[in-house]
Amino acid sequence: MLNGKRVLLIIGGGIAAYKSLDLIRRLREQGVSVTVCLTSAAAQFVTPLSAAALSGNKVYSDLFSLTDESEMGHIQLSRSADILVVAPATADIMAKMANGLANDLASTLLLATDKRVLVAPAMNVRMWTHAATQRNAARLRGDGVLFVGPADGDMACGEYGPGRMSEPLEIVAAVEQALAKQAGNGPLKGKRVVITSGPTHEPIDPVRYIANRSSGRQGHAIAEAARDAGAHVVLVSGPVIIPDPSGCDVIHVETAEEMMQSVSASLPADIFIAAAAVADWRVAGQSSQKVKKDGGAAPALSLVENPDILASVAKRTDDRPALVVGFAAETEKVIEHAQAKLARKGCDLIVANDVSPGSGVMGGDHNTVHFVAAAGVQSLPRMDKAAAARAIIEKCVSLIGGRAS
């Protein structure tokens, strides 16, 4: 489906820019017309001549080219393409995008476009994990910018970790997926997907509550991946501090009971994915006033079980989704516990992961998931949560194929 498409490729300044030359070649092999914009820093790593030779088109770098600007070239360039790809996307480019800056040709093109934007981050691991970069990435995702990578690996600086730019063929696949969604031809086109995400907060009194460390990053990433696959997504989110994914219907809840009510009201659906870390118990008889210390014994909390959202959806008889997916966040015997949960809940697939101390999964950016189904277990390598989300949706697509809606 890439044949005849037009890609505006913005190459940022980093050692990974050498991969962008191969990316141009790979896109051209698929029949894509590639126009290249080089940042001034990128020109220190790859030459305009090499980019022009591979793309077969003029290479742009100067915002104030009088010939081009007499025809508002930066506007035309940004809107004549089918998609903009930033590879490598440096920390500087991402910061400009997230904050709406436009002080060079690349940032101006990105601000002036009305097309989808796909970024392939590449930077030192410390830069990628810095709070500022993570804030910028979260804001960009919330704005609808698509991400591919970064991958874990050795850095040119000698360090190891997340920050390597995805390989050219991975970026080509991400471009194809993005354009399929843009054309409304994703594999989940016409499907309704209901997803839960984040923790629940179960009040003890007006000040305190029972909760867990879930950040909602994985559930929100799954919502974005389902959206990009063409689905109509309803996201039921517990209390999180990350932005709502654009293009999704988002329902905000606090407690497990509220989440249960919102899920029930959102059905029927073709797929239900229970990614939220729902509190198993709530306090019976929540205090209407703050519980005070009086120097005596600590107050006893009487707990009652919360509704089992996953099991209740999986066991519906009238409007059960064609595919019901649960999560198993475990600290030991991950596969064994997930297999038992699959049978107990009555769902079709369990996505199991290890959330033990030191795993960095709860609240972190990476995950290692295992698909546990009646047919067997499929284990995936460690990857960022956006990549894990895409893998989960791809698994759902494969499972729902041929099933009645």
SVG drawing of the C-alpha trace seen along z (x, -y; Angstrom):
<svg xmlns="http://www.w3.org/2000/svg" viewBox="-29 -36 61 61">
<polyline fill="none" stroke="black" stroke-width="0.4" points="0.0,0.0 3.0,-2.3 3.4,-2.6 2.8,-6.1 2.8,-7.6 4.8,-10.7 7.0,-10.9 8.6,-14.0 11.6,-12.7 13.2,-15.0 16.6,-13.9 17.8,-15.1 21.4,-15.6 22.7,-12.3 24.9,-9.4 21.8,-7.4 21.4,-9.7 23.4,-7.2 20.4,-4.8 18.2,-7.4 20.0,-7.0 19.1,-3.3 15.6,-4.3 15.3,-6.4 16.4,-3.4 13.9,-1.1 11.1,-3.5 12.0,-4.0 12.0,-0.2 8.3,-0.3 7.5,-2.9 7.5,-5.9 8.5,-9.4 10.8,-10.7 11.6,-14.4 14.3,-15.1 14.7,-17.9 18.1,-18.0 18.6,-20.0 21.9,-21.9 23.1,-19.3 22.1,-16.4 24.3,-17.9 27.3,-17.2 26.6,-13.5 25.1,-13.0 25.6,-15.2 22.7,-16.8 24.3,-15.2 24.0,-11.7 20.3,-12.3 19.5,-13.8 21.2,-11.0 19.2,-8.3 15.9,-10.2 16.1,-11.6 14.7,-14.8 16.0,-18.2 17.0,-18.3 15.8,-21.2 17.5,-22.7 17.1,-26.5 14.0,-28.1 14.9,-31.4 15.5,-30.3 14.0,-33.1 13.2,-31.0 11.3,-28.5 9.7,-30.9 8.3,-33.1 5.9,-30.2 5.5,-29.5 7.6,-26.4 7.5,-25.4 3.7,-25.2 3.6,-23.4 6.3,-20.9 4.5,-20.1 1.2,-19.5 2.0,-17.9 3.3,-14.7 1.1,-11.9 3.1,-11.6 6.0,-13.3 8.7,-11.0 11.3,-12.3 14.3,-9.9 16.3,-10.2 14.1,-12.3 16.6,-13.9 15.8,-15.2 16.0,-18.7 13.5,-18.1 11.1,-16.4 11.3,-19.3 10.6,-21.8 7.6,-19.7 6.2,-19.3 6.4,-23.0 5.3,-24.4 8.7,-26.0 9.5,-26.8 12.9,-28.4 14.3,-26.4 12.9,-24.6 12.4,-21.2 10.4,-22.6 8.4,-24.9 7.4,-22.0 6.3,-20.0 4.2,-22.9 2.6,-23.8 1.6,-20.3 -1.9,-18.8 -0.7,-15.3 0.2,-12.4 3.7,-12.6 5.8,-9.5 8.9,-9.9 11.8,-7.5 13.7,-8.7 17.4,-8.3 19.6,-9.6 21.8,-8.8 20.0,-6.6 20.3,-9.3 18.7,-11.8 15.8,-9.5 15.1,-8.6 15.4,-12.2 12.1,-13.5 12.0,-16.4 12.2,-14.0 9.6,-11.7 7.3,-14.7 7.8,-15.7 7.2,-12.2 4.0,-11.9 2.7,-15.3 3.5,-14.3 1.6,-11.0 -1.3,-12.9 -1.2,-15.2 -1.5,-12.2 2.2,-11.9 3.1,-8.3 6.2,-6.6 8.4,-3.8 11.1,-2.8 13.5,-3.6 15.1,-0.2 17.5,1.1 21.1,1.6 24.7,0.4 25.1,-3.3 27.8,-5.1 28.8,-6.7 29.5,-3.3 26.5,-3.1 23.6,-0.5 19.9,-1.0 16.9,-2.5 17.7,-5.1 18.7,-3.4 16.8,-4.3 14.6,-1.6 15.9,0.2 14.8,-1.1 12.5,1.8 10.7,1.3 10.2,-2.3 8.9,-1.4 6.4,1.0 5.3,-1.8 4.8,-4.2 2.6,-1.6 0.6,-1.0 0.1,-4.8 -1.0,-5.3 -3.4,-2.4 -5.0,-4.0 -5.1,-7.4 -6.9,-5.8 -9.4,-4.2 -8.2,-0.7 -6.6,0.6 -7.2,4.2 -9.7,3.1 -11.7,0.8 -15.3,1.0 -14.5,2.7 -15.4,1.3 -12.7,1.8 -13.2,1.1 -10.0,0.9 -9.5,0.3 -6.3,-1.4 -4.5,-2.7 -5.1,-2.0 -8.3,-2.4 -8.4,-4.4 -10.5,-2.9 -11.2,-5.6 -10.5,-4.9 -11.7,-8.4 -11.8,-11.8 -8.0,-11.9 -6.6,-8.4 -7.2,-5.5 -6.0,-2.0 -4.2,-1.9 -1.3,-0.4 1.7,-1.7 0.1,-1.4 0.8,-4.5 -1.6,-3.6 1.2,-3.8 0.6,-0.3 -3.2,-0.6 -3.1,-4.0 -0.5,-2.8 -2.9,0.1 -5.6,-2.4 -3.4,-4.3 -2.4,-1.1 -6.0,-0.1 -6.9,-3.5 -4.1,-3.4 -5.4,0.0 -8.7,-1.7 -10.8,-0.8 -13.4,-3.0 -11.8,-3.0 -13.4,-3.6 -10.8,-4.0 -12.0,-3.7 -9.2,-5.2 -8.5,-5.2 -6.7,-8.1 -3.4,-8.7 -1.2,-11.7 -0.5,-10.9 -2.5,-12.6 -5.6,-11.1 -4.8,-9.5 -6.2,-11.6 -8.9,-10.1 -10.3,-7.9 -13.5,-8.2 -12.1,-8.5 -14.2,-7.9 -12.5,-8.9 -13.3,-6.9 -11.8,-6.5 -13.0,-3.3 -13.5,0.3 -17.2,0.0 -17.2,-3.1 -15.0,-1.3 -17.4,1.7 -20.3,-0.6 -18.5,-2.4 -17.4,0.8 -20.9,2.2 -22.3,-1.0 -19.7,-0.9 -20.7,2.6 -21.4,4.2 -18.0,4.2 -16.0,6.5 -12.9,6.6 -12.5,5.9 -9.0,5.5 -8.8,5.3 -5.4,3.6 -6.2,1.7 -4.7,2.7 -8.0,2.8 -7.8,2.9 -9.0,6.3 -10.6,4.9 -12.2,1.8 -12.9,0.6 -16.3,1.5 -17.9,-1.6 -15.7,-4.4 -15.3,-7.2 -17.0,-10.5 -14.3,-12.3 -10.5,-12.0 -9.6,-9.2 -7.4,-10.7 -4.6,-9.2 -5.6,-9.2 -2.5,-7.6 -4.2,-4.3 -4.2,-1.3 -4.3,-1.7 -7.9,-1.6 -8.9,1.8 -9.9,1.7 -12.6,4.1 -12.2,5.0 -14.7,6.3 -14.0,7.7 -14.4,5.4 -16.4,6.5 -14.4,8.8 -14.6,6.7 -12.7,9.2 -14.7,12.2 -18.0,10.4 -17.4,9.4 -16.0,12.8 -19.1,14.6 -21.7,12.4 -24.2,14.3 -26.1,11.7 -23.4,9.3 -20.0,10.9 -17.3,9.4 -15.9,11.7 -12.5,11.4 -11.9,10.8 -8.3,10.1 -7.1,9.9 -3.8,9.0 -1.9,10.9 0.6,8.7 2.6,11.2 5.7,11.3 6.4,15.0 5.4,18.0 4.2,15.6 3.1,18.2 1.6,20.6 -0.5,17.9 -1.6,16.5 -2.7,20.0 -4.8,20.4 -6.3,16.9 -7.2,17.7 -9.2,20.7 -10.7,19.0 -11.8,15.8 -13.1,17.4 -11.3,15.0 -9.7,15.8 -6.2,14.4 -4.1,13.3 -1.2,10.9 1.2,11.8 4.0,9.7 6.5,9.7 6.0,6.7 8.3,7.8 10.5,5.2 13.4,4.3 11.5,5.2 10.7,1.5 7.4,2.3 5.0,0.6 5.3,-3.1 8.2,-2.4 8.5,-2.7 9.3,0.9 7.6,4.3 8.1,8.0 4.9,9.7 3.8,13.3 0.6,14.2 -1.1,17.0 -4.0,18.8 -5.5,22.2 -3.4,23.0 -0.1,22.2 2.3,19.5 4.1,17.0 6.8,14.9 8.0,11.6 11.4,9.9 11.6,6.8 10.4,3.7 9.0,0.3 5.3,0.1 4.3,-1.4 5.9,1.5 4.3,4.0 0.9,2.3 1.3,2.8 2.2,6.4 -0.9,6.9 -3.2,5.4 -1.6,7.5 -2.3,10.6 -5.9,9.4 -6.2,9.0 -5.0,12.5 -7.3,14.0 -10.4,12.1 -10.0,12.9 -13.0,15.0 -14.9,14.6 -18.4,13.3 -18.7,9.7"/>
</svg>
